[in-house]
Amino acid sequence: MVYKHWDSVTAFTAGDATHIREVLHPKDGEVALPYSLAHATLEPGSASLPHVLTDSEELYIVTEGHGTAYVNGDPVDLRPGAALLIPRGAEQFVRNEGTGPLRFWCVVSPPWSAEQEKVRR
């Protein structure tokens, strides 16, 4: 058994400008999983940079806040309870349109790596 809480994991800013806490990732050696699990936060008025995961699909599960995800230019409403599956190779970004933080879980399969994240600046 492995137990972690997202607030016990050190946050970093990913290449797409999202604040990320990698809760479970096989590179850490604790688990042998075919995916990674991270908790993401975007502050009010902020947005992630457009980016593509070249080798992975990504699932967002929204827990707090309100925003819009853009997947290959198509807008998708994000609010608590929403789940969005983003296919590999799709350009994506998220904009926080609420007054509080937008928080969501990210499940990436195969596991996320910086090398496969192509950010458009």
Backbone torsions as a table, in degrees:
resi	resn	phi	psi	omega
1	MET	NA	140.9	174.3
2	VAL	-126.2	130.5	178.0
3	TYR	-127.1	131.0	173.8
4	LYS	-144.9	151.4	170.8
5	HIS	-112.6	140.0	-175.0
6	TRP	-57.0	-32.3	-177.5
7	ASP	-77.9	-3.9	175.9
8	SER	-94.2	0.8	-177.6
9	VAL	-106.0	135.2	-179.9
10	THR	-65.8	131.4	179.2
11	ALA	-82.9	151.9	171.3
12	PHE	-141.7	162.8	177.2
13	THR	-97.4	118.7	-179.9
14	ALA	-72.3	169.8	179.9
15	GLY	-58.4	-24.6	-179.9
16	ASP	-90.1	6.8	176.1
17	ALA	79.2	13.2	175.2
18	THR	-88.8	140.0	174.9
19	HIS	-80.0	120.8	-171.5
20	ILE	-122.0	142.2	169.0
21	ARG	-124.6	109.8	178.8
22	GLU	-77.3	106.0	-175.8
23	VAL	-82.9	-45.8	177.4
24	LEU	-134.8	125.6	177.8
25	HIS	-148.7	130.3	-177.6
26	PRO	-61.1	-22.3	178.9
27	LYS	-64.9	-21.2	180.0
28	ASP	-77.9	-11.6	176.0
29	GLY	82.5	-1.9	-179.6
30	GLU	-81.1	-30.4	-174.6
31	VAL	-138.4	150.6	173.7
32	ALA	-110.3	88.3	-176.1
33	LEU	-117.5	153.2	175.0
34	PRO	-87.4	12.3	-179.3
35	TYR	-148.0	168.8	170.3
36	SER	-118.9	155.3	-179.6
37	LEU	-127.4	124.3	179.9
38	ALA	-134.3	155.3	174.7
39	HIS	-108.4	126.8	-175.6
40	ALA	-114.0	147.3	176.5
41	THR	-136.5	133.7	169.7
42	LEU	-122.0	129.3	-179.7
43	GLU	-76.0	160.3	-179.0
44	PRO	-53.7	135.8	177.8
45	GLY	80.0	-3.7	-178.1
46	SER	-99.5	166.6	178.7
47	ALA	-145.1	150.8	171.8
48	SER	-76.9	161.3	177.6
49	LEU	-82.0	146.3	175.6
50	PRO	-57.1	133.5	-177.8
51	HIS	-154.7	164.6	179.3
52	VAL	-129.0	135.2	167.3
53	LEU	-96.5	109.9	-170.9
54	THR	-71.7	-26.6	-172.1
55	ASP	-120.2	1.2	-171.6
56	SER	-135.3	152.5	166.0
57	GLU	-91.5	154.4	-179.6
58	GLU	-134.0	134.2	177.6
59	LEU	-113.3	124.0	173.4
60	TYR	-100.9	136.5	173.0
61	ILE	-127.5	110.9	-172.5
62	VAL	-83.9	132.1	-180.0
63	THR	-114.7	-20.8	-175.5
64	GLU	-157.9	142.1	173.5
65	GLY	93.5	-171.8	-178.9
66	HIS	-145.2	137.5	178.4
67	GLY	-164.9	-171.8	177.8
68	THR	-131.2	131.3	170.8
69	ALA	-97.7	144.8	174.8
70	TYR	-118.9	119.5	-179.0
71	VAL	-120.2	112.6	-174.1
72	ASN	51.2	37.8	177.3
73	GLY	87.3	-10.9	-179.1
74	ASP	-88.2	125.4	179.9
75	PRO	-78.0	142.7	177.5
76	VAL	-134.6	126.6	179.8
77	ASP	-69.6	130.1	177.2
78	LEU	-114.8	125.8	176.6
79	ARG	-153.8	165.7	-177.4
80	PRO	-51.7	132.6	-179.2
81	GLY	96.3	-12.4	-179.2
82	ALA	-76.9	142.7	173.2
83	ALA	-125.5	132.5	-178.2
84	LEU	-132.2	121.2	176.6
85	LEU	-99.9	121.4	-177.6
86	ILE	-106.1	121.2	-178.1
87	PRO	-70.3	153.2	177.0
88	ARG	-57.8	142.2	177.6
89	GLY	83.0	-2.4	179.5
90	ALA	-83.5	137.2	173.7
91	GLU	-76.1	135.2	-175.2
92	GLN	-143.9	150.5	165.4
93	PHE	-159.3	162.6	-177.0
94	VAL	-128.4	137.0	176.3
95	ARG	-118.4	128.6	175.2
96	ASN	-82.6	116.5	-178.8
97	GLU	-109.1	9.2	-178.9
98	GLY	-98.1	-176.3	-179.9
99	THR	-96.3	-8.5	177.8
100	GLY	-124.0	-179.2	179.5
101	PRO	-61.6	146.1	169.6
102	LEU	-99.7	118.8	-177.3
103	ARG	-121.3	136.9	179.5
104	PHE	-155.0	151.6	174.8
105	TRP	-86.8	144.5	177.2
106	CYS	-122.1	119.5	174.6
107	VAL	-109.7	118.7	-175.0
108	VAL	-119.0	125.9	-178.5
109	SER	-136.9	126.3	-10.6
110	PRO	-56.0	166.4	-173.1
111	PRO	-53.3	146.6	179.5
112	TRP	-60.4	143.7	169.2
113	SER	-145.7	145.8	179.9
114	ALA	-61.7	-31.5	-176.9
115	GLU	-64.3	-30.3	-178.4
116	GLN	-94.1	-3.1	179.4
117	GLU	-90.6	110.3	-179.6
118	LYS	-101.7	111.0	-174.8
119	VAL	-99.8	133.0	174.3
120	ARG	-94.8	122.9	-178.4
121	ARG	-105.4	NA	NA
